[in-house]
Amino acid sequence: VRSRLCPLALPAAAVVVTSLGQPAWALDPRHTSPIQISDDGASIWVANPDSDSVARIATATNALEGEFAVADNPRTVALGGGPVYAANQGSQDLTPKPDVDTVMRLDEGSGALQATRLLGFGCAPYGVIFNESGGSGAEVYVTCERTQEVVVLDAALGRVISRVALAWADPLAMAL
């Protein structure tokens, strides 16, 4: 798989990691982003919408450790409790693509796909965030840009816990 990471992404990520005096990435609050730093600071995960993948970068060496295929147009990634989650929005073009309107769970160590949850036609997921202490245990929250809601999933992506309607258009980011 040929990487399409921006040539400036690795140096920029390295600056973020090396300029912090203490491991601030391990502290709350958590937030949605296309770039996430692991709790131990050893790796950075990046959503690559142009190549329909997520990438893991080693912070000690700034080396690409792996690029893992997900679905069409991943927008953000979330880390939590071992897995990596990717919100896959799908393209704005008319070309039919597989696995649009999904969130995927990958193994943080191997990058192997563990689960895929279809969020419903037209959801257009954008933000994804992991909450280890949600109301039903570990939960994953996903913003649906087009349906104006937040979908609450169990961490295994096995079931939808709830859907929370929002009173504003185009919800994207979240923070805990």
VMD Tcl script that draws the C-alpha trace (Angstrom):
set ca {
  {0.00 0.00 0.00}
  {1.47 3.31 -1.03}
  {1.17 5.94 1.63}
  {-0.38 9.27 0.74}
  {0.47 11.02 3.98}
  {1.30 14.67 3.59}
  {5.11 15.06 3.72}
  {4.67 17.66 6.47}
  {2.49 15.44 8.66}
  {5.37 13.51 10.23}
  {7.47 16.57 11.14}
  {4.39 18.42 12.39}
  {3.38 15.47 14.56}
  {6.94 15.22 15.88}
  {6.89 18.88 16.87}
  {3.68 18.34 18.81}
  {5.13 15.36 20.68}
  {8.60 16.77 21.38}
  {7.42 20.23 22.39}
  {5.24 19.01 25.24}
  {6.95 19.00 28.62}
  {4.68 16.33 30.08}
  {2.33 13.77 28.54}
  {-0.59 16.15 28.05}
  {-2.07 13.81 25.43}
  {-2.86 11.31 28.18}
  {-4.97 13.80 30.14}
  {-8.63 14.60 29.71}
  {-10.45 16.13 27.99}
  {-10.62 13.89 24.97}
  {-11.78 15.37 21.68}
  {-12.52 14.42 18.11}
  {-9.71 14.92 15.63}
  {-8.19 13.43 12.47}
  {-4.97 13.07 14.51}
  {-4.77 11.33 17.91}
  {-1.82 10.54 20.17}
  {-1.86 7.27 22.13}
  {-2.13 7.51 25.90}
  {1.47 6.35 26.32}
  {2.70 8.83 23.69}
  {4.35 6.06 21.64}
  {2.25 6.47 18.51}
  {0.15 8.90 16.54}
  {-2.89 7.80 14.53}
  {-3.98 9.81 11.48}
  {-7.12 9.61 9.34}
  {-6.28 9.68 5.61}
  {-9.47 10.52 3.68}
  {-7.63 10.63 0.34}
  {-6.48 7.01 0.62}
  {-9.39 5.62 2.69}
  {-7.03 4.55 5.45}
  {-5.69 5.32 8.91}
  {-1.99 5.39 9.67}
  {0.10 4.74 12.78}
  {3.31 6.74 13.25}
  {5.95 5.90 15.88}
  {6.76 9.05 17.84}
  {10.25 7.89 18.81}
  {11.39 7.55 15.19}
  {8.75 9.50 13.21}
  {8.44 6.35 11.10}
  {5.24 5.12 9.51}
  {4.51 1.83 11.31}
  {1.49 0.93 9.24}
  {-1.31 2.16 7.05}
  {-4.60 0.29 7.41}
  {-7.53 0.30 5.01}
  {-10.87 1.50 6.36}
  {-13.97 2.61 4.48}
  {-14.59 5.59 2.23}
  {-13.47 9.02 3.46}
  {-12.48 8.54 7.12}
  {-12.88 11.88 8.88}
  {-11.67 11.37 12.46}
  {-10.08 8.72 14.67}
  {-10.47 7.91 18.36}
  {-8.32 5.80 20.65}
  {-9.58 3.99 23.70}
  {-8.92 0.90 25.73}
  {-6.88 -0.79 22.99}
  {-8.97 -0.27 19.84}
  {-8.81 2.53 17.30}
  {-12.09 3.85 15.90}
  {-12.56 5.53 12.51}
  {-15.64 7.48 11.39}
  {-16.15 6.87 7.64}
  {-18.31 9.54 6.06}
  {-18.33 8.48 2.43}
  {-17.74 10.61 -0.63}
  {-19.82 13.52 -1.79}
  {-19.70 12.22 -5.37}
  {-22.24 9.89 -6.95}
  {-19.89 6.90 -7.20}
  {-21.24 4.02 -5.08}
  {-18.70 3.07 -2.40}
  {-18.69 0.27 0.19}
  {-19.06 0.90 3.91}
  {-20.20 4.53 3.85}
  {-21.94 5.88 6.94}
  {-19.94 3.55 9.19}
  {-17.68 3.55 12.18}
  {-14.96 0.88 12.30}
  {-12.99 -0.59 15.17}
  {-9.40 -1.69 14.56}
  {-6.89 -3.40 16.82}
  {-4.37 -0.77 18.00}
  {-1.47 -3.25 17.83}
  {-2.04 -4.93 14.47}
  {-4.46 -2.57 12.72}
  {-6.74 -5.54 12.01}
  {-10.43 -4.76 11.51}
  {-12.44 -5.96 14.53}
  {-15.91 -4.56 13.84}
  {-17.94 -2.33 11.52}
  {-21.18 -0.60 12.50}
  {-23.49 0.82 9.84}
  {-25.01 4.02 11.21}
  {-27.83 4.39 8.72}
  {-28.14 5.90 5.28}
  {-27.39 9.61 5.22}
  {-25.75 9.82 8.65}
  {-22.43 11.16 7.27}
  {-20.42 10.40 10.43}
  {-17.75 12.93 11.21}
  {-16.59 12.98 14.82}
  {-15.85 9.86 16.84}
  {-14.81 9.79 20.48}
  {-14.27 7.02 23.06}
  {-15.60 7.33 26.61}
  {-14.34 4.66 28.98}
  {-16.89 5.60 31.64}
  {-20.14 6.12 29.75}
  {-23.57 5.45 31.19}
  {-23.52 1.85 29.90}
  {-19.79 1.21 30.46}
  {-17.27 1.97 27.72}
  {-19.02 3.80 24.88}
  {-18.27 5.36 21.51}
  {-20.00 8.57 20.40}
  {-20.34 9.47 16.72}
  {-21.68 12.71 15.26}
  {-23.93 12.36 12.23}
  {-23.47 15.52 10.19}
  {-26.49 15.15 7.91}
  {-29.02 13.63 10.32}
  {-28.10 16.07 13.12}
  {-27.59 13.55 15.88}
  {-25.05 11.79 18.07}
  {-25.12 8.00 17.98}
  {-24.05 6.27 21.20}
  {-22.59 2.78 20.66}
  {-21.15 0.16 22.95}
  {-17.34 -0.01 22.65}
  {-17.49 -3.31 20.73}
  {-19.80 -1.62 18.16}
  {-22.24 -4.46 18.72}
  {-25.25 -2.31 19.49}
  {-26.66 1.19 19.32}
  {-27.36 2.36 22.86}
  {-29.14 5.56 21.87}
  {-29.48 8.32 19.31}
  {-29.49 11.89 20.58}
  {-31.18 14.44 18.31}
  {-29.42 17.80 18.12}
  {-31.02 21.20 17.60}
  {-28.31 22.55 15.29}
  {-27.15 21.72 11.79}
  {-23.97 19.91 10.79}
  {-22.59 18.61 14.11}
  {-18.91 17.78 13.70}
  {-16.64 17.89 16.74}
  {-17.09 16.74 20.34}
  {-15.09 16.92 23.55}
  {-15.39 15.13 26.88}
}
mol new
graphics top color blue
foreach p $ca { graphics top sphere $p radius 0.5 }
foreach p [lrange $ca 0 end-1] q [lrange $ca 1 end] { graphics top cylinder $p $q radius 0.2 }
display resetview
